Amino acid sequence: MDDLRLVVTRLWDLLGRRPVSSKELVEALYARLHWFRPSEAEELVAEMQRQGLFQHGPSEGMLVASSEIEGIVVPITYRPPPNLRPSAAAVARPDLLARILETTAARSEVGMEALREETQKLAGELGVWPEAAALLVARRHGLDLPELREELDRRLREG
């Protein structure tokens, strides 16, 4: 199940399945569910609208959930994975993941496609950012990439 659809369903249920403003969605994500910071919540609500998961409702400025979420049941213990955070993509430059994978491929006997698949699977299983998963995959293949690990750590701290 797509995590974004699970978040939309949880929000829709929490807010009473009624037309809501984007401000109410943002507040529910950070103040009621405590899943995201306000800026992250704003970005995520905008993404939900871009993907058509929340659409314009019956009155100006109001939104309703898409029919795509009908029948989705959200487990009571559900929490979105860290890699769903919009700011996660902004924290790590897009090329950092590629550099980690390229370095691992060059220093091991594993091909890029296999590394990508292993990284994607591990990121999903652990709920971590792809860059962190790629560093763990490198470690699984006997490699320590301290310079890339330090770069990711620094970027995360700088936020």
Protein Blocks (a to p, Z undefined) as FASTA:
>chain_A
ZZklmmmmmmmmmnoppacdfklmmmmmmmmnomacfklmmmmmmmmmmnopaccdfbeh
iacddfklgoiacdfkbccdfklpmklmmmpgfklmmmmmmmmmmmmcbdfklmmmmmmm
mmmmnopafklmmmmmmmmnopacfklmmmmmmmmmnZZ
